[in-house]
């Protein structure tokens, strides 16, 4: 759930930054969205083990 929250928050920051013209906020949103992509999926406790078979 945290992964989804970070992803949505990051995208929202990017959209708001584009509307108001805030480059710093847009970069922050991109970083947050990338961080969310790096987090393991909480719903899959085996992680990438399923890809090994």
mmCIF file as gemmi writes it, N, C-alpha and C atoms, coordinates in Angstrom:
data_model
loop_
_atom_site.group_PDB
_atom_site.id
_atom_site.type_symbol
_atom_site.label_atom_id
_atom_site.label_alt_id
_atom_site.label_comp_id
_atom_site.label_asym_id
_atom_site.label_entity_id
_atom_site.label_seq_id
_atom_site.pdbx_PDB_ins_code
_atom_site.Cartn_x
_atom_site.Cartn_y
_atom_site.Cartn_z
_atom_site.occupancy
_atom_site.B_iso_or_equiv
_atom_site.pdbx_formal_charge
_atom_site.auth_seq_id
_atom_site.auth_asym_id
_atom_site.pdbx_PDB_model_num
ATOM 1 N N . UNK Axp A 1 ? 0.822 -1.188 0 1 0 ? 1 A 1
ATOM 2 C CA . UNK Axp A 1 ? 0 0 0 1 0 ? 1 A 1
ATOM 3 C C . UNK Axp A 1 ? 0.87 1.257 0 1 0 ? 1 A 1
ATOM 4 N N . UNK Axp A 2 ? 2.005 1.192 0.668 1 0 ? 2 A 1
ATOM 5 C CA . UNK Axp A 2 ? 2.905 2.344 0.715 1 0 ? 2 A 1
ATOM 6 C C . UNK Axp A 2 ? 3.461 2.625 -0.681 1 0 ? 2 A 1
ATOM 7 N N . UNK Axp A 3 ? 3.73 1.57 -1.438 1 0 ? 3 A 1
ATOM 8 C CA . UNK Axp A 3 ? 4.255 1.733 -2.791 1 0 ? 3 A 1
ATOM 9 C C . UNK Axp A 3 ? 3.263 2.511 -3.659 1 0 ? 3 A 1
ATOM 10 N N . UNK Axp A 4 ? 1.998 2.148 -3.577 1 0 ? 4 A 1
ATOM 11 C CA . UNK Axp A 4 ? 0.97 2.828 -4.363 1 0 ? 4 A 1
ATOM 12 C C . UNK Axp A 4 ? 0.829 4.279 -3.93 1 0 ? 4 A 1
ATOM 13 N N . UNK Axp A 5 ? 0.872 4.504 -2.612 1 0 ? 5 A 1
ATOM 14 C CA . UNK Axp A 5 ? 0.752 5.868 -2.09 1 0 ? 5 A 1
ATOM 15 C C . UNK Axp A 5 ? 1.895 6.747 -2.584 1 0 ? 5 A 1
ATOM 16 N N . UNK Axp A 6 ? 3.115 6.234 -2.546 1 0 ? 6 A 1
ATOM 17 C CA . UNK Axp A 6 ? 4.28 6.99 -3.013 1 0 ? 6 A 1
ATOM 18 C C . UNK Axp A 6 ? 4.188 7.265 -4.514 1 0 ? 6 A 1
ATOM 19 N N . UNK Axp A 7 ? 3.714 6.283 -5.27 1 0 ? 7 A 1
ATOM 20 C CA . UNK Axp A 7 ? 3.588 6.442 -6.708 1 0 ? 7 A 1
ATOM 21 C C . UNK Axp A 7 ? 2.571 7.528 -7.054 1 0 ? 7 A 1
ATOM 22 N N . UNK Axp A 8 ? 1.415 7.49 -6.385 1 0 ? 8 A 1
ATOM 23 C CA . UNK Axp A 8 ? 0.363 8.482 -6.632 1 0 ? 8 A 1
ATOM 24 C C . UNK Axp A 8 ? 0.814 9.863 -6.172 1 0 ? 8 A 1
ATOM 25 N N . UNK Axp A 9 ? 1.436 9.94 -5.021 1 0 ? 9 A 1
ATOM 26 C CA . UNK Axp A 9 ? 1.91 11.226 -4.505 1 0 ? 9 A 1
ATOM 27 C C . UNK Axp A 9 ? 2.958 11.833 -5.432 1 0 ? 9 A 1
ATOM 28 N N . UNK Axp A 10 ? 3.857 10.996 -5.927 1 0 ? 10 A 1
ATOM 29 C CA . UNK Axp A 10 ? 4.879 11.479 -6.851 1 0 ? 10 A 1
ATOM 30 C C . UNK Axp A 10 ? 4.278 12.025 -8.131 1 0 ? 10 A 1
ATOM 31 N N . UNK Axp A 11 ? 3.319 11.301 -8.681 1 0 ? 11 A 1
ATOM 32 C CA . UNK Axp A 11 ? 2.661 11.753 -9.913 1 0 ? 11 A 1
ATOM 33 C C . UNK Axp A 11 ? 1.87 13.032 -9.665 1 0 ? 11 A 1
ATOM 34 N N . UNK Axp A 12 ? 1.198 13.118 -8.527 1 0 ? 12 A 1
ATOM 35 C CA . UNK Axp A 12 ? 0.426 14.316 -8.191 1 0 ? 12 A 1
ATOM 36 C C . UNK Axp A 12 ? 1.341 15.534 -8.072 1 0 ? 12 A 1
ATOM 37 N N . UNK Axp A 13 ? 2.492 15.354 -7.439 1 0 ? 13 A 1
ATOM 38 C CA . UNK Axp A 13 ? 3.45 16.458 -7.32 1 0 ? 13 A 1
ATOM 39 C C . UNK Axp A 13 ? 3.909 16.927 -8.697 1 0 ? 13 A 1
ATOM 40 N N . UNK Axp A 14 ? 4.125 15.987 -9.603 1 0 ? 14 A 1
ATOM 41 C CA . UNK Axp A 14 ? 4.559 16.354 -10.951 1 0 ? 14 A 1
ATOM 42 C C . UNK Axp A 14 ? 3.489 17.163 -11.682 1 0 ? 14 A 1
ATOM 43 N N . UNK Axp A 15 ? 2.236 16.748 -11.553 1 0 ? 15 A 1
ATOM 44 C CA . UNK Axp A 15 ? 1.141 17.45 -12.224 1 0 ? 15 A 1
ATOM 45 C C . UNK Axp A 15 ? 0.971 18.854 -11.654 1 0 ? 15 A 1
ATOM 46 N N . UNK Axp A 16 ? 0.975 18.965 -10.335 1 0 ? 16 A 1
ATOM 47 C CA . UNK Axp A 16 ? 0.827 20.27 -9.693 1 0 ? 16 A 1
ATOM 48 C C . UNK Axp A 16 ? 1.996 21.174 -10.08 1 0 ? 16 A 1
ATOM 49 N N . UNK Axp A 17 ? 3.2 20.621 -10.093 1 0 ? 17 A 1
ATOM 50 C CA . UNK Axp A 17 ? 4.378 21.404 -10.455 1 0 ? 17 A 1
ATOM 51 C C . UNK Axp A 17 ? 4.289 21.904 -11.888 1 0 ? 17 A 1
ATOM 52 N N . UNK Axp A 18 ? 3.742 21.088 -12.773 1 0 ? 18 A 1
ATOM 53 C CA . UNK Axp A 18 ? 3.599 21.51 -14.161 1 0 ? 18 A 1
ATOM 54 C C . UNK Axp A 18 ? 2.597 22.656 -14.291 1 0 ? 18 A 1
ATOM 55 N N . UNK Axp A 19 ? 1.531 22.597 -13.501 1 0 ? 19 A 1
ATOM 56 C CA . UNK Axp A 19 ? 0.501 23.642 -13.549 1 0 ? 19 A 1
ATOM 57 C C . UNK Axp A 19 ? 1.037 24.967 -13.008 1 0 ? 19 A 1
ATOM 58 N N . UNK Axp A 20 ? 1.746 24.911 -11.878 1 0 ? 20 A 1
ATOM 59 C CA . UNK Axp A 20 ? 2.221 26.146 -11.252 1 0 ? 20 A 1
ATOM 60 C C . UNK Axp A 20 ? 3.612 26.553 -11.732 1 0 ? 20 A 1
ATOM 61 N N . UNK Axp A 21 ? 4.283 25.677 -12.49 1 0 ? 21 A 1
ATOM 62 C CA . UNK Axp A 21 ? 5.606 26.01 -13.008 1 0 ? 21 A 1
ATOM 63 C C . UNK Axp A 21 ? 6.714 25.897 -11.993 1 0 ? 21 A 1
ATOM 64 N N . UNK Axp A 22 ? 6.65 24.905 -11.126 1 0 ? 22 A 1
ATOM 65 C CA . UNK Axp A 22 ? 7.659 24.711 -10.081 1 0 ? 22 A 1
ATOM 66 C C . UNK Axp A 22 ? 8.542 23.514 -10.447 1 0 ? 22 A 1
ATOM 67 N N . UNK Axp A 23 ? 9.717 23.797 -10.982 1 0 ? 23 A 1
ATOM 68 C CA . UNK Axp A 23 ? 10.633 22.743 -11.399 1 0 ? 23 A 1
ATOM 69 C C . UNK Axp A 23 ? 11.138 21.891 -10.252 1 0 ? 23 A 1
ATOM 70 N N . UNK Axp A 24 ? 11.347 22.511 -9.102 1 0 ? 24 A 1
ATOM 71 C CA . UNK Axp A 24 ? 11.853 21.778 -7.938 1 0 ? 24 A 1
ATOM 72 C C . UNK Axp A 24 ? 10.829 20.735 -7.48 1 0 ? 24 A 1
ATOM 73 N N . UNK Axp A 25 ? 9.564 21.122 -7.439 1 0 ? 25 A 1
ATOM 74 C CA . UNK Axp A 25 ? 8.51 20.195 -7.036 1 0 ? 25 A 1
ATOM 75 C C . UNK Axp A 25 ? 8.362 19.064 -8.047 1 0 ? 25 A 1
ATOM 76 N N . UNK Axp A 26 ? 8.553 19.367 -9.316 1 0 ? 26 A 1
ATOM 77 C CA . UNK Axp A 26 ? 8.451 18.342 -10.349 1 0 ? 26 A 1
ATOM 78 C C . UNK Axp A 26 ? 9.571 17.315 -10.186 1 0 ? 26 A 1
ATOM 79 N N . UNK Axp A 27 ? 10.774 17.762 -9.91 1 0 ? 27 A 1
ATOM 80 C CA . UNK Axp A 27 ? 11.89 16.845 -9.684 1 0 ? 27 A 1
ATOM 81 C C . UNK Axp A 27 ? 11.648 15.982 -8.45 1 0 ? 27 A 1
ATOM 82 N N . UNK Axp A 28 ? 11.105 16.596 -7.401 1 0 ? 28 A 1
ATOM 83 C CA . UNK Axp A 28 ? 10.786 15.868 -6.174 1 0 ? 28 A 1
ATOM 84 C C . UNK Axp A 28 ? 9.757 14.765 -6.461 1 0 ? 28 A 1
ATOM 85 N N . UNK Axp A 29 ? 8.767 15.092 -7.27 1 0 ? 29 A 1
ATOM 86 C CA . UNK Axp A 29 ? 7.743 14.111 -7.636 1 0 ? 29 A 1
ATOM 87 C C . UNK Axp A 29 ? 8.319 12.961 -8.428 1 0 ? 29 A 1
ATOM 88 N N . UNK Axp A 30 ? 9.231 13.265 -9.355 1 0 ? 30 A 1
ATOM 89 C CA . UNK Axp A 30 ? 9.875 12.214 -10.144 1 0 ? 30 A 1
ATOM 90 C C . UNK Axp A 30 ? 10.687 11.284 -9.249 1 0 ? 30 A 1
ATOM 91 N N . UNK Axp A 31 ? 11.428 11.889 -8.316 1 0 ? 31 A 1
ATOM 92 C CA . UNK Axp A 31 ? 12.239 11.082 -7.4 1 0 ? 31 A 1
ATOM 93 C C . UNK Axp A 31 ? 11.356 10.168 -6.546 1 0 ? 31 A 1
ATOM 94 N N . UNK Axp A 32 ? 10.232 10.71 -6.063 1 0 ? 32 A 1
ATOM 95 C CA . UNK Axp A 32 ? 9.335 9.923 -5.222 1 0 ? 32 A 1
ATOM 96 C C . UNK Axp A 32 ? 8.721 8.775 -6.017 1 0 ? 32 A 1
ATOM 97 N N . UNK Axp A 33 ? 8.354 9.041 -7.255 1 0 ? 33 A 1
ATOM 98 C CA . UNK Axp A 33 ? 7.772 7.993 -8.093 1 0 ? 33 A 1
ATOM 99 C C . UNK Axp A 33 ? 8.807 6.907 -8.393 1 0 ? 33 A 1
ATOM 100 N N . UNK Axp A 34 ? 10.048 7.299 -8.661 1 0 ? 34 A 1
ATOM 101 C CA . UNK Axp A 34 ? 11.115 6.325 -8.904 1 0 ? 34 A 1
ATOM 102 C C . UNK Axp A 34 ? 11.383 5.484 -7.654 1 0 ? 34 A 1
ATOM 103 N N . UNK Axp A 35 ? 11.354 6.138 -6.489 1 0 ? 35 A 1
ATOM 104 C CA . UNK Axp A 35 ? 11.572 5.427 -5.231 1 0 ? 35 A 1
ATOM 105 C C . UNK Axp A 35 ? 10.494 4.364 -5.026 1 0 ? 35 A 1
ATOM 106 N N . UNK Axp A 36 ? 9.265 4.697 -5.415 1 0 ? 36 A 1
ATOM 107 C CA . UNK Axp A 36 ? 8.159 3.749 -5.276 1 0 ? 36 A 1
ATOM 108 C C . UNK Axp A 36 ? 8.36 2.544 -6.184 1 0 ? 36 A 1
ATOM 109 N N . UNK Axp A 37 ? 8.935 2.762 -7.358 1 0 ? 37 A 1
ATOM 110 C CA . UNK Axp A 37 ? 9.175 1.656 -8.287 1 0 ? 37 A 1
ATOM 111 C C . UNK Axp A 37 ? 10.242 0.706 -7.752 1 0 ? 37 A 1
ATOM 112 N N . UNK Axp A 38 ? 11.164 1.226 -6.951 1 0 ? 38 A 1
ATOM 113 C CA . UNK Axp A 38 ? 12.248 0.421 -6.406 1 0 ? 38 A 1
ATOM 114 C C . UNK Axp A 38 ? 11.816 -0.427 -5.211 1 0 ? 38 A 1
ATOM 115 N N . UNK Axp A 39 ? 10.718 -0.027 -4.564 1 0 ? 39 A 1
ATOM 116 C CA . UNK Axp A 39 ? 10.251 -0.757 -3.393 1 0 ? 39 A 1
ATOM 117 C C . UNK Axp A 39 ? 9.669 -2.111 -3.8 1 0 ? 39 A 1
ATOM 118 N N . UNK Axp A 40 ? 9.886 -3.135 -2.987 1 0 ? 40 A 1
ATOM 119 C CA . UNK Axp A 40 ? 9.274 -4.427 -3.299 1 0 ? 40 A 1
ATOM 120 C C . UNK Axp A 40 ? 7.755 -4.354 -3.129 1 0 ? 40 A 1
ATOM 121 N N . UNK Axp A 41 ? 7.067 -5.186 -3.849 1 0 ? 41 A 1
ATOM 122 C CA . UNK Axp A 41 ? 5.613 -5.233 -3.785 1 0 ? 41 A 1
ATOM 123 C C . UNK Axp A 41 ? 5.196 -5.899 -2.477 1 0 ? 41 A 1
ATOM 124 N N . UNK Axp A 42 ? 4.408 -5.203 -1.663 1 0 ? 42 A 1
ATOM 125 C CA . UNK Axp A 42 ? 4.011 -5.732 -0.367 1 0 ? 42 A 1
ATOM 126 C C . UNK Axp A 42 ? 3.089 -6.951 -0.489 1 0 ? 42 A 1
ATOM 127 N N . UNK Axp A 43 ? 2.396 -7.065 -1.611 1 0 ? 43 A 1
ATOM 128 C CA . UNK Axp A 43 ? 1.447 -8.159 -1.788 1 0 ? 43 A 1
ATOM 129 C C . UNK Axp A 43 ? 2.125 -9.441 -2.246 1 0 ? 43 A 1
ATOM 130 N N . UNK Axp A 44 ? 3.383 -9.387 -2.6 1 0 ? 44 A 1
ATOM 131 C CA . UNK Axp A 44 ? 4.117 -10.554 -3.059 1 0 ? 44 A 1
ATOM 132 C C . UNK Axp A 44 ? 5.307 -10.796 -2.134 1 0 ? 44 A 1
ATOM 133 N N . UNK Axp A 45 ? 5.109 -11.579 -1.063 1 0 ? 45 A 1
ATOM 134 C CA . UNK Axp A 45 ? 6.181 -11.762 -0.081 1 0 ? 45 A 1
ATOM 135 C C . UNK Axp A 45 ? 7.391 -12.51 -0.642 1 0 ? 45 A 1
ATOM 136 N N . UNK Axp A 46 ? 7.226 -13.233 -1.747 1 0 ? 46 A 1
ATOM 137 C CA . UNK Axp A 46 ? 8.35 -13.958 -2.33 1 0 ? 46 A 1
ATOM 138 C C . UNK Axp A 46 ? 9.189 -13.087 -3.249 1 0 ? 46 A 1
ATOM 139 N N . UNK Axp A 47 ? 8.726 -11.894 -3.497 1 0 ? 47 A 1
ATOM 140 C CA . UNK Axp A 47 ? 9.498 -10.968 -4.319 1 0 ? 47 A 1
ATOM 141 C C . UNK Axp A 47 ? 9.688 -11.492 -5.726 1 0 ? 47 A 1
ATOM 142 N N . UNK Axp A 48 ? 10.929 -11.544 -6.185 1 0 ? 48 A 1
ATOM 143 C CA . UNK Axp A 48 ? 11.237 -11.966 -7.551 1 0 ? 48 A 1
ATOM 144 C C . UNK Axp A 48 ? 11.453 -13.471 -7.681 1 0 ? 48 A 1
ATOM 145 N N . UNK Axp A 49 ? 11.201 -14.23 -6.637 1 0 ? 49 A 1
ATOM 146 C CA . UNK Axp A 49 ? 11.409 -15.669 -6.722 1 0 ? 49 A 1
ATOM 147 C C . UNK Axp A 49 ? 10.521 -16.325 -7.756 1 0 ? 49 A 1
ATOM 148 N N . UNK Axp A 50 ? 9.331 -15.777 -8.018 1 0 ? 50 A 1
ATOM 149 C CA . UNK Axp A 50 ? 8.439 -16.358 -9 1 0 ? 50 A 1
ATOM 150 C C . UNK Axp A 50 ? 9.02 -16.279 -10.402 1 0 ? 50 A 1
ATOM 151 N N . UNK Axp A 51 ? 9.903 -15.338 -10.666 1 0 ? 51 A 1
ATOM 152 C CA . UNK Axp A 51 ? 10.505 -15.19 -11.98 1 0 ? 51 A 1
ATOM 153 C C . UNK Axp A 51 ? 11.6 -16.229 -12.228 1 0 ? 51 A 1
ATOM 154 N N . UNK Axp A 52 ? 12.062 -16.887 -11.196 1 0 ? 52 A 1
ATOM 155 C CA . UNK Axp A 52 ? 13.132 -17.865 -11.341 1 0 ? 52 A 1
ATOM 156 C C . UNK Axp A 52 ? 12.652 -19.18 -11.941 1 0 ? 52 A 1
ATOM 157 N N . UNK Axp A 53 ? 11.379 -19.451 -11.848 1 0 ? 53 A 1
ATOM 158 C CA . UNK Axp A 53 ? 10.864 -20.732 -12.357 1 0 ? 53 A 1
ATOM 159 C C . UNK Axp A 53 ? 10.353 -20.627 -13.761 1 0 ? 53 A 1
